[in-house]
């Protein structure tokens, strides 16, 4: 694989119809060095981890992105060294992006190629749809439950051509999210003449072997959770419940190596443990008081050995608002136990990769970040602010956080966010970067590249992205009916911060004027090239509601806008 050596501003881009791709692509030309696509060198292209279908060459900066509206339900795997479409051992990073297209097909992009990556038709499917109800997931679909999935993807890292993409089709009533929905499955190794496979249900979870191959899927079947094999045959009952299962969600796993032989699930508000190796269901380990089919009623984070659950209790009958944090052993060996109670409202939980502390943000009366050692003990405050809202990203040693003042007028149906500030603090309480006004951190960042194995399931952050110089942005959210005026990233300057040194690095570039309120996304690349998305209050997982940018965290001036949706 070639590595980035330098980067210059991308040249003129054109919009064209790429034959066989199911939609228009926007292209950007890098400087070219005589060894770009079309040479005799096999190139591992950079893929996206968000909602867009796109690729980039990390050496030349050349990119292409599918036209918004021409596809939906994009998923990907950017892990391992075996080609997901041919099965060939490439001895360099492999990757695939797969999605539905507006002409009814399923297409995939092989991200390792001698030439510019071209999408290929997967199966002879002709009835796939790109509407939101058949493509989005959870409560982004009006009236849907939290476990609703328009599409689902599972990567097989031992036999990548066996990686499975599931997608929902409307039944006779012509609409998805109804009782007669049809679910099809295709595999990334299929040809354009292979028929899609009709399966009985959308998976709730994927079961892997110790080395990363798919051994089965967990599905809902009436009153039972059932495990089927990777061909959706040979069902095994994992557990039976008192009534028909409405909502089932696989809860986070905090290990970074290997795959669990059992997992905690949230089933209709009750946390239970499901054993895959010796099929069995535990007794209820915890019941979430405020659970509904459209709201989990709790926040979750996982360490390698435990699940943490935070539950807020509203003020009532003279009692102030409070929050409790519970811990449940990852193997389901004990019921939930309270490890902390806060006189506040907890809005986020995190257990960072390689860390030893649980970190959370609370908002009553002002935004405060607190932490507690996984071994127990007294919680401690890392940072306190004078405003009432915020967010953070934590590594094993450091917390990068943004705070702002939030005001909601339910009569006028407006939300205002102002006085946005960032800062950096160590898990030992050391102030690393003092509060910087008129700035925000992107949600996510650059993570360390995958090692050359199939068993690593998480890697730590190596670069955070700070946006300085914010501009007020006003956007109406049609779903909620509220109008948001926020300190937006429109016109802001992106600065890379190395998580090892916590020193500002290169100035990546300046965002153009738009309706972008924030940046979100994670990426991994040995050449430090990646994609990041801009969003606002009206954004969903429909690419048309977001913007895509390409950047390199170690090369100044590399920020490139790819779409113009916001």
GUDREN-349031 format. One record per residue (C-alpha): residue number from 1; x, y, z; chain. Coordinates in steps of 0.05 Angstrom, whole numbers, plus 5000, padded with zeros to 4 digits. Each point is the difference from the previous one (the first is absolute). Last residue first. Layout:
REM residues N
vexvex	x	y	z	marpa
NUM	X	Y	Z	A
...
REM end
This chain:
REM residues 566
vexvex	x	y	z	marpa
566	4476	5444	5071	A
565	4999	4951	4942	A
564	5063	5022	4962	A
563	5041	4936	4998	A
562	5075	4987	4996	A
561	5030	5057	5041	A
560	5075	4994	5005	A
559	5043	5012	5062	A
558	5073	4988	4980	A
557	5029	5067	5019	A
556	5052	4973	5049	A
555	5020	4927	4997	A
554	5001	4957	5062	A
553	4925	4992	5013	A
552	4984	4988	4927	A
551	4931	5021	4976	A
550	4939	4983	4959	A
549	4932	5031	5013	A
548	4929	4975	4993	A
547	4937	5041	5011	A
546	4936	4977	5033	A
545	4924	4998	4988	A
544	5007	4970	4930	A
543	5040	4942	5030	A
542	4937	4975	5035	A
541	5023	4979	5070	A
540	4962	5059	5028	A
539	5018	5074	5001	A
538	4949	5054	5018	A
537	5037	5024	5062	A
536	5066	5008	4962	A
535	5053	4956	4969	A
534	5070	5000	4970	A
533	5033	4933	4986	A
532	5072	4977	5003	A
531	5041	4960	4951	A
530	5071	4975	5011	A
529	5074	5005	4984	A
528	5051	4987	5054	A
527	5045	4957	4953	A
526	4992	4939	5045	A
525	4925	5011	4997	A
524	4945	4997	5052	A
523	4937	5041	5002	A
522	4948	5028	5047	A
521	4943	5048	4986	A
520	4964	5063	5020	A
519	5004	5074	4987	A
518	4951	5052	5025	A
517	4952	5056	4981	A
516	5006	5000	4925	A
515	4952	5049	4965	A
514	5055	5023	4953	A
513	5060	5047	4994	A
512	5061	4961	4981	A
511	5041	4961	5051	A
510	5072	5021	5010	A
509	5060	4954	4994	A
508	5040	4946	5035	A
507	5040	5048	5043	A
506	5056	4953	5023	A
505	5014	4978	5070	A
504	4974	5028	5066	A
503	5033	4965	5059	A
502	4966	4945	5039	A
501	5065	4960	4997	A
500	4972	4930	4990	A
499	4930	5022	4981	A
498	5027	5041	4941	A
497	4956	5060	4989	A
496	4981	5018	4928	A
495	4973	5070	4986	A
494	4939	5015	4957	A
493	4981	5072	4986	A
492	4927	5021	5003	A
491	4960	5032	4944	A
490	4938	4960	5017	A
489	5016	4960	5064	A
488	4937	5026	5032	A
487	4986	5038	5064	A
486	4926	4983	5002	A
485	4932	5026	4980	A
484	4951	4942	4997	A
483	4928	5004	4976	A
482	4952	4948	5028	A
481	4947	4963	4961	A
480	5026	4934	5025	A
479	5007	4963	4933	A
478	5005	5062	4957	A
477	5062	5024	5037	A
476	5010	5073	4983	A
475	5071	5025	4995	A
474	5036	5063	5023	A
473	5076	5003	5001	A
472	5041	5047	5043	A
471	5074	4999	4980	A
470	5058	4964	5034	A
469	5073	5020	4999	A
468	5038	4937	5020	A
467	4983	4928	4984	A
466	5040	4948	5038	A
465	5013	4932	4971	A
464	5027	4945	5044	A
463	5056	4953	4979	A
462	5025	4933	5025	A
461	4936	4969	5026	A
460	5003	4929	5027	A
459	4988	4935	4962	A
458	4941	4953	5003	A
457	4982	4929	4976	A
456	5068	4968	4993	A
455	4989	4927	4981	A
454	5011	4999	4925	A
453	5074	5018	4999	A
452	5048	5049	4966	A
451	4989	5057	5048	A
450	4942	5047	4986	A
449	5022	5072	4993	A
448	4999	5046	5062	A
447	4937	5042	5004	A
446	4989	5069	4969	A
445	4943	5041	5029	A
444	4931	4993	5032	A
443	4951	5057	5012	A
442	5039	5060	4974	A
441	5024	5046	5055	A
440	4972	5069	5006	A
439	5026	5072	5001	A
438	4976	5071	5015	A
437	5038	5006	5065	A
436	5060	4957	5018	A
435	4998	4972	5071	A
434	5070	4983	5025	A
433	5036	4942	4967	A
432	5034	4947	5042	A
431	4965	5013	5067	A
430	5024	4943	5045	A
429	4943	4962	5033	A
428	5034	4932	4999	A
427	4955	4979	4943	A
426	5033	5058	4962	A
425	4961	5061	4978	A
424	4989	5033	4932	A
423	4957	5060	4985	A
422	4948	5024	4951	A
421	4950	5058	5002	A
420	4932	5016	4970	A
419	4969	5064	5029	A
418	4935	4987	4962	A
417	4946	4948	4987	A
416	4929	5022	4986	A
415	4940	4954	4992	A
414	4934	5026	4973	A
413	4928	4975	5002	A
412	4971	5069	5016	A
411	4960	4970	5056	A
410	5051	4947	5018	A
409	5056	5051	5007	A
408	5064	4962	5010	A
407	5066	5030	5024	A
406	5069	4967	4996	A
405	5066	5030	5023	A
404	5060	4963	4973	A
403	5054	4951	5019	A
402	5049	4959	4959	A
401	5046	4946	5027	A
400	5064	4962	4987	A
399	5013	4951	5058	A
398	5069	4968	5009	A
397	5035	4938	5026	A
396	4965	4939	4972	A
395	4966	5042	4947	A
394	4936	5039	5010	A
393	4954	5039	4953	A
392	4955	5053	5030	A
391	4934	5036	4995	A
390	4969	5062	5029	A
389	4941	5036	5032	A
388	4981	5046	5058	A
387	5053	5054	5003	A
386	5047	5022	5057	A
385	5046	4941	4991	A
384	5030	4944	5041	A
383	5056	4952	4981	A
382	5031	4936	5026	A
381	4955	4988	5061	A
380	5011	4936	5041	A
379	4960	4938	5015	A
378	5018	4964	5065	A
377	5023	4929	4996	A
376	4990	4944	4951	A
375	5049	4957	4961	A
374	4974	5031	4936	A
373	5026	5066	5026	A
372	4948	5055	4999	A
371	4992	5062	4957	A
370	4966	5067	4998	A
369	4988	5053	4947	A
368	4956	5059	5019	A
367	4949	5040	4961	A
366	4962	5047	5046	A
365	4938	4989	5044	A
364	4992	4943	4985	A
363	5034	4979	4935	A
362	5041	4937	5011	A
361	5056	4971	4957	A
360	5030	4932	5013	A
359	5066	4963	5004	A
358	5011	4928	5023	A
357	5074	4990	5015	A
356	5053	4947	4986	A
355	5011	5015	4926	A
354	5027	4959	4943	A
353	4942	5021	4955	A
352	4960	5053	5037	A
351	4940	4984	5046	A
350	4949	5054	4983	A
349	4933	5024	5027	A
348	4955	5056	4977	A
347	4941	5044	5024	A
346	5003	4991	5075	A
345	4950	5045	5036	A
344	5021	5023	5070	A
343	5002	4983	5073	A
342	5044	4940	4983	A
341	4995	4928	5025	A
340	5057	4952	4992	A
339	5017	4926	4997	A
338	4929	4971	5001	A
337	5000	4925	4987	A
336	4969	4964	4941	A
335	4989	4925	5007	A
334	5058	4951	5000	A
333	5034	4950	4953	A
332	4976	5033	4936	A
331	5067	4990	4966	A
330	5010	5075	4990	A
329	4990	5011	5075	A
328	4946	5053	5011	A
327	5016	5069	5028	A
326	4950	5053	5019	A
325	5005	5076	4998	A
324	4944	5040	5033	A
323	4976	5069	4982	A
322	4962	5053	5039	A
321	4949	5056	4993	A
320	4978	5030	5066	A
319	4945	4970	5044	A
318	4944	5049	5016	A
317	4946	4955	4972	A
316	5039	4987	4936	A
315	5067	5018	4968	A
314	5015	4953	4942	A
313	5039	4936	5010	A
312	5057	4986	4952	A
311	5027	4931	4987	A
310	5073	4985	4984	A
309	5021	4929	4980	A
308	5071	4973	5001	A
307	5015	4933	4969	A
306	5058	4960	5028	A
305	5064	4961	4987	A
304	5034	5031	4939	A
303	4967	5067	5017	A
302	4933	5019	4971	A
301	4958	5063	4995	A
300	4924	5009	5001	A
299	4950	5057	5008	A
298	4929	4988	5025	A
297	4926	5007	4983	A
296	5009	4958	4938	A
295	4949	5042	4963	A
294	4951	4982	4944	A
293	4975	4933	5028	A
292	4998	5032	5070	A
291	5049	4995	5058	A
290	4993	5047	5058	A
289	5011	4950	5057	A
288	5056	4959	4968	A
287	4995	4929	5027	A
286	5065	4967	5020	A
285	5030	4930	5001	A
284	4938	4963	4975	A
283	5014	4925	5006	A
282	5052	4974	4952	A
281	4987	4969	4932	A
280	5034	4938	4975	A
279	5033	4971	4938	A
278	5067	4971	5020	A
277	5048	5038	4955	A
276	4952	5057	4985	A
275	4982	5018	5071	A
274	4949	5057	5005	A
273	5002	5046	5060	A
272	4939	5041	5018	A
271	4985	5074	5009	A
270	4925	5014	5002	A
269	4966	5058	4964	A
268	4966	4960	4945	A
267	5064	4959	4989	A
266	5066	5036	5013	A
265	5054	4949	4986	A
264	5065	4981	5034	A
263	5045	4955	4960	A
262	5029	4930	4995	A
261	5059	4965	4968	A
260	5032	5069	4990	A
259	5047	5016	4944	A
258	5075	5011	5002	A
257	5042	5060	5021	A
256	4975	5070	5018	A
255	4948	4979	5052	A
254	4947	5050	5021	A
253	4937	4968	4972	A
252	4941	5046	4991	A
251	4927	4975	5006	A
250	4966	4957	4948	A
249	4929	5029	4991	A
248	4933	4964	5003	A
247	4933	5035	4992	A
246	4931	4969	4996	A
245	5010	4929	5023	A
244	4935	4961	5004	A
243	4986	4983	5072	A
242	5029	4963	5060	A
241	5069	4994	4969	A
240	5036	4940	4971	A
239	5076	4994	4993	A
238	5056	4981	4953	A
237	4958	4954	4955	A
236	5043	4970	4946	A
235	4982	5007	4927	A
234	5036	4955	4949	A
233	4996	5046	4939	A
232	5012	5074	4989	A
231	5061	4984	4956	A
230	5047	5028	5053	A
229	4967	4957	5054	A
228	4936	5019	5035	A
227	4996	5023	5073	A
226	4930	5011	5028	A
225	4973	5050	5050	A
224	4931	4976	5016	A
223	4929	5025	5014	A
222	4985	5009	4926	A
221	5065	4990	4962	A
220	5051	5056	5010	A
219	5067	4988	4967	A
218	5072	4985	5021	A
217	5048	4985	4943	A
216	5051	4945	4989	A
215	5071	4975	4993	A
214	5030	5061	4965	A
213	5075	4997	5000	A
212	5041	5044	5046	A
211	5054	4956	5031	A
210	4964	4979	5064	A
209	4938	4985	4958	A
208	4948	5054	4989	A
207	4927	5008	5018	A
206	4963	5059	4968	A
205	4945	5038	5035	A
204	4926	5020	4991	A
203	4996	4972	4931	A
202	4942	5019	4954	A
201	4951	4943	4995	A
200	4980	4937	4961	A
199	5051	5004	4944	A
198	4992	5006	4924	A
197	5066	4989	4965	A
196	5020	5044	4942	A
195	5008	4963	4933	A
194	5069	4995	4969	A
193	5007	5027	4930	A
192	5036	5065	5018	A
191	5052	4961	5038	A
190	5001	4987	5075	A
189	5064	5008	5042	A
188	4972	5058	5040	A
187	4942	4958	5024	A
186	4927	5015	4990	A
185	4942	4996	5049	A
184	4927	5018	4989	A
183	4948	5020	5051	A
182	4926	5006	4981	A
181	4953	5045	5038	A
180	4929	4972	5011	A
179	4991	5024	5072	A
178	5016	5073	4985	A
177	5063	5041	5006	A
176	5006	5005	4924	A
175	4944	5021	4954	A
174	4969	4973	4935	A
173	4943	4963	5035	A
172	5020	4936	4963	A
171	5067	4999	5035	A
170	5052	5055	5002	A
169	5073	4979	4996	A
168	5051	5001	5056	A
167	5074	4989	4991	A
166	5052	4952	5027	A
165	5073	5002	4979	A
164	5042	4939	5019	A
163	5076	4989	4998	A
162	5013	4930	4971	A
161	5050	5028	4950	A
160	5039	5021	5062	A
159	5016	4929	5022	A
158	5041	5011	5063	A
157	4979	5072	5011	A
156	4925	4988	4991	A
155	4967	5069	5001	A
154	4927	5007	5020	A
153	4954	5053	4970	A
152	4929	5021	5017	A
151	4950	5041	4961	A
150	4933	5033	5015	A
149	5009	4984	5073	A
148	4949	5009	5056	A
147	5028	4988	5070	A
146	4980	5067	5029	A
145	4928	4993	4977	A
144	4972	5033	4939	A
143	4945	5054	5000	A
142	5038	5047	4954	A
141	5064	4968	4974	A
140	5058	5035	5033	A
139	4974	4962	5061	A
138	5043	4940	4984	A
137	5030	4990	4931	A
136	4999	5031	4931	A
135	4992	4964	4934	A
134	4930	4972	4989	A
133	4966	5059	5034	A
132	5049	5050	4968	A
131	4987	4981	4927	A
130	5057	4967	4962	A
129	4964	4938	4976	A
128	5026	4931	4979	A
127	4957	4965	4948	A
126	5050	4979	4946	A
125	5043	4949	5037	A
124	5044	4960	4952	A
123	5055	4992	5051	A
122	5055	5052	5015	A
121	5010	5050	4944	A
120	5070	5029	4998	A
119	5024	5069	5018	A
118	5064	5024	4969	A
117	5064	5016	5038	A
116	5050	5040	4958	A
115	5050	4951	4974	A
114	5049	4951	5032	A
113	4948	4986	5054	A
112	4986	4992	5074	A
111	4937	5036	5021	A
110	4952	4951	4967	A
109	4936	5041	4993	A
108	4934	4965	5007	A
107	4932	5004	4966	A
106	4930	4975	5018	A
105	4949	5015	4945	A
104	4932	5034	4997	A
103	5018	5057	4952	A
102	5006	5048	5059	A
101	5059	4962	5028	A
100	5008	4959	5064	A
99	5067	4999	5035	A
98	5067	4965	5011	A
97	5069	5028	5016	A
96	5059	4952	5002	A
95	5070	5000	5030	A
94	5068	4967	4996	A
93	5065	5020	5032	A
92	5063	4966	4973	A
91	5021	4927	4992	A
90	4947	4994	4945	A
89	4973	4931	5019	A
88	4948	4989	4946	A
87	4928	4987	5021	A
86	4973	5035	4938	A
85	4949	5050	5027	A
84	5023	5012	5072	A
83	5074	4998	4981	A
82	5041	4971	5058	A
81	5044	5049	5038	A
80	4958	5017	5061	A
79	4955	5058	5018	A
78	4964	5055	4962	A
77	4930	4971	5003	A
76	4943	5041	4972	A
75	4927	5019	5000	A
74	4958	5044	4954	A
73	4925	4999	5011	A
72	4984	5047	4943	A
71	5018	5015	4928	A
70	4989	5048	4942	A
69	4971	5056	5043	A
68	5068	5030	5015	A
67	5048	4989	4943	A
66	5054	4949	5012	A
65	5067	5026	5022	A
64	5068	4997	4966	A
63	5069	5019	5025	A
62	5071	5016	4978	A
61	5043	5023	5059	A
60	5063	4973	4967	A
59	5028	4958	5056	A
58	4938	4985	5041	A
57	4960	4980	4939	A
56	4928	5014	5017	A
55	4933	4964	5001	A
54	4926	5017	5006	A
53	4932	4972	5019	A
52	4974	5045	5055	A
51	4965	4980	5065	A
50	5061	4998	5046	A
49	5063	4957	5002	A
48	5028	5020	4932	A
47	5053	4964	4960	A
46	5074	5014	4988	A
45	5029	4964	4940	A
44	5049	4942	5007	A
43	5038	5004	4934	A
42	5028	4942	4959	A
41	5057	5028	4958	A
40	5003	4989	4925	A
39	4975	5070	4985	A
38	4928	5018	4982	A
37	4986	5035	5066	A
36	5059	5044	5018	A
35	5073	4987	4988	A
34	5019	5056	4953	A
33	5000	5048	5058	A
32	4930	5028	4997	A
31	4980	5069	5028	A
30	4933	4977	5025	A
29	4938	5002	4957	A
28	4931	5003	5032	A
27	4941	4960	4974	A
26	4926	5005	5014	A
25	4963	4937	4983	A
24	4932	4993	4966	A
23	4957	4939	5013	A
22	4993	4925	4994	A
21	5074	4988	4993	A
20	5000	4961	4935	A
19	5030	5056	4958	A
18	5021	5059	5042	A
17	4955	5058	4984	A
16	5041	5064	5007	A
15	5010	5058	5046	A
14	5067	5035	4994	A
13	5051	5023	5050	A
12	5054	5051	4990	A
11	5064	4988	5038	A
10	5011	4977	5070	A
9	5045	5044	5042	A
8	5068	4966	5010	A
7	5021	4941	5041	A
6	5065	4967	5016	A
5	5030	4931	5012	A
4	4938	4959	5013	A
3	5015	4926	5003	A
2	4994	4949	4945	A
1	4974	4931	5018	A
REM end
